[in-house]
Amino acid sequence: MVSNREKDLEAQFRRELYADGVFVKDPKMLELYRQARMIGGIDANILINGKSGTGKDHLAKYIHKKSARHDKAFIHLNCSTLPDELFESEFFGYEPGSFTGALSTGKPGLAELANGGTLYLDEISELSPQNQVKLLCFLENKTVTRIGGRRSRHIDAHVIAATNNRLEERIQSGCFRPDLYYRIRTVEVNIPPLRERPEDILLLVEHFEQERGNPHQFTPEAIEYLLSQPWAGNVRELLNFLEKMNVLEDRGAITLAML
């Protein structure tokens, strides 16, 4: 049985999360964020697993915010949107005149910009094998040398990686290096899909409606419908669905037929 003190502590923790813009109520997610608050105090490499739309970016930012580096830079690199041929110049930077089209002033890389703060490597599974090697060398040595440069720079950055793919399967298919996998997963965090946390669905609906300023009332059947959906796109899909409903329905009550 949960004591009143435990209930009070949980309510206080939820209020703290809400103040940080984190809206979770499901026990699994509350425990996950408690762990995140603790691991924010260490500099071990962290791997966040979760399907698209589950909130990996929010969790990474929360870890940074609760760390001693909270007042330093949080550098977000989406590995799936960066072309292979640009990885080296974007990640390590370059010196003036090092290649055609280079800025005359040179450019620091993202790793260098993250010095003292947090380097967040989103969708790390999308890195090509050759760029995985370059990233592994950086993680092992924590130094960068700009393209065209000779001086190595030591980088003190907390590294958080995230993926929506099972890296074990990518390793078996030869698409991901096992040595890089073990390097980035000193601490591993798994975010459950939205369909497995119904309390969060209700909380997100309530929060979205409150933000509107003129909230709808949902019938019990409409609530059951929302809870029964698979939400393959997770939180992102739910919020887009609510936004669509908000545009199409201006009446006060939301019924099952409307949904």
HUQUI-V55799 format. One record per residue. N is the residue number from 1. RES is the residue in three letters. PHI is phi in radians with two decimals (* if undefined). Layout:
{{N RES PHI} {N RES PHI}}
This chain:
{{1 MET *} {2 VAL -1.43} {3 SER -1.35} {4 ASN -1.09} {5 ARG -1.13} {6 GLU -1.12} {7 LYS -1.11} {8 ASP -1.14} {9 LEU -1.13} {10 GLU -1.16} {11 ALA -1.10} {12 GLN -1.13} {13 PHE -1.12} {14 ARG -1.11} {15 ARG -1.11} {16 GLU -1.12} {17 LEU -1.13} {18 TYR -1.06} {19 ALA -1.11} {20 ASP -1.58} {21 GLY 1.39} {22 VAL -1.90} {23 PHE -1.97} {24 VAL -2.32} {25 LYS -2.39} {26 ASP -1.06} {27 PRO -0.96} {28 LYS -1.12} {29 MET -1.30} {30 LEU -1.09} {31 GLU -1.17} {32 LEU -1.08} {33 TYR -1.29} {34 ARG -1.12} {35 GLN -1.11} {36 ALA -1.08} {37 ARG -1.12} {38 MET -1.26} {39 ILE -1.29} {40 GLY -1.13} {41 GLY -1.53} {42 ILE -2.12} {43 ASP -1.83} {44 ALA -1.18} {45 ASN -1.11} {46 ILE -2.16} {47 LEU -1.99} {48 ILE -1.84} {49 ASN -1.81} {50 GLY 3.08} {51 LYS -1.14} {52 SER -1.01} {53 GLY 1.55} {54 THR -1.44} {55 GLY 1.95} {56 LYS -1.11} {57 ASP -1.10} {58 HIS -1.05} {59 LEU -1.16} {60 ALA -1.07} {61 LYS -1.17} {62 TYR -1.15} {63 ILE -1.04} {64 HIS -1.08} {65 LYS -1.11} {66 LYS -1.62} {67 SER -1.68} {68 ALA -1.22} {69 ARG -1.69} {70 HIS -1.04} {71 ASP -1.65} {72 LYS -1.86} {73 ALA -1.23} {74 PHE -2.01} {75 ILE -1.78} {76 HIS -1.83} {77 LEU -2.02} {78 ASN -1.55} {79 CYS -1.20} {80 SER -1.41} {81 THR -1.85} {82 LEU -1.70} {83 PRO -1.01} {84 ASP -0.94} {85 GLU -1.24} {86 LEU -1.76} {87 PHE -1.02} {88 GLU -1.10} {89 SER -1.20} {90 GLU -1.31} {91 PHE -1.41} {92 PHE -1.71} {93 GLY 1.47} {94 TYR -2.67} {95 GLU -1.60} {96 PRO -0.99} {97 GLY 1.22} {98 SER -1.34} {99 PHE -2.82} {100 THR -1.09} {101 GLY 1.63} {102 ALA -1.21} {103 LEU -1.11} {104 SER -1.16} {105 THR -1.62} {106 GLY 1.34} {107 LYS -2.71} {108 PRO -1.26} {109 GLY -1.45} {110 LEU -1.12} {111 ALA -1.08} {112 GLU -1.17} {113 LEU -1.16} {114 ALA -1.48} {115 ASN -0.99} {116 GLY 1.59} {117 GLY -2.07} {118 THR -2.14} {119 LEU -1.90} {120 TYR -1.83} {121 LEU -1.77} {122 ASP -1.43} {123 GLU 0.90} {124 ILE -1.14} {125 SER -1.14} {126 GLU -1.51} {127 LEU -1.16} {128 SER -1.22} {129 PRO -0.96} {130 GLN -1.18} {131 ASN -1.36} {132 GLN -1.07} {133 VAL -1.10} {134 LYS -1.12} {135 LEU -1.16} {136 LEU -1.05} {137 CYS -1.06} {138 PHE -1.11} {139 LEU -1.14} {140 GLU -1.36} {141 ASN -1.80} {142 LYS 0.92} {143 THR -2.31} {144 VAL -2.29} {145 THR -2.19} {146 ARG -1.10} {147 ILE -1.03} {148 GLY 1.44} {149 GLY -1.83} {150 ARG -2.07} {151 ARG -1.56} {152 SER -1.54} {153 ARG -2.01} {154 HIS -1.35} {155 ILE -2.05} {156 ASP -1.87} {157 ALA -2.33} {158 HIS -1.44} {159 VAL -1.78} {160 ILE -2.11} {161 ALA -1.99} {162 ALA -2.49} {163 THR -2.66} {164 ASN -1.86} {165 ASN -1.99} {166 ARG -1.36} {167 LEU -1.14} {168 GLU -1.04} {169 GLU -1.22} {170 ARG -1.15} {171 ILE -1.16} {172 GLN -1.09} {173 SER -1.50} {174 GLY 1.43} {175 CYS -1.64} {176 PHE -2.43} {177 ARG -1.34} {178 PRO -1.14} {179 ASP -1.18} {180 LEU -1.22} {181 TYR -0.99} {182 TYR -1.23} {183 ARG -1.25} {184 ILE -1.54} {185 ARG -1.92} {186 THR -0.99} {187 VAL -2.15} {188 GLU -2.11} {189 VAL -2.19} {190 ASN -2.02} {191 ILE -1.64} {192 PRO -1.25} {193 PRO -1.16} {194 LEU -1.07} {195 ARG -1.10} {196 GLU -1.62} {197 ARG -2.37} {198 PRO -1.06} {199 GLU -1.11} {200 ASP -1.24} {201 ILE -1.04} {202 LEU -1.11} {203 LEU -1.14} {204 LEU -1.15} {205 VAL -1.09} {206 GLU -1.09} {207 HIS -1.12} {208 PHE -1.06} {209 GLU -1.17} {210 GLN -1.14} {211 GLU -1.15} {212 ARG -1.15} {213 GLY 1.52} {214 ASN -2.38} {215 PRO -1.16} {216 HIS -1.37} {217 GLN -1.81} {218 PHE -1.74} {219 THR -1.26} {220 PRO -0.96} {221 GLU -1.17} {222 ALA -1.17} {223 ILE -1.09} {224 GLU -1.06} {225 TYR -1.09} {226 LEU -1.06} {227 LEU -1.25} {228 SER -1.54} {229 GLN -1.35} {230 PRO -1.29} {231 TRP 0.82} {232 ALA -1.01} {233 GLY -1.55} {234 ASN 1.05} {235 VAL -1.04} {236 ARG -1.07} {237 GLU -1.17} {238 LEU -1.06} {239 LEU -1.14} {240 ASN -1.15} {241 PHE -1.11} {242 LEU -1.14} {243 GLU -1.13} {244 LYS -1.07} {245 MET -1.06} {246 ASN -1.11} {247 VAL -1.27} {248 LEU -1.51} {249 GLU -2.09} {250 ASP -1.93} {251 ARG -1.48} {252 GLY -1.29} {253 ALA -1.95} {254 ILE -1.84} {255 THR -1.87} {256 LEU -1.06} {257 ALA -1.05} {258 MET -1.13} {259 LEU -1.17}}
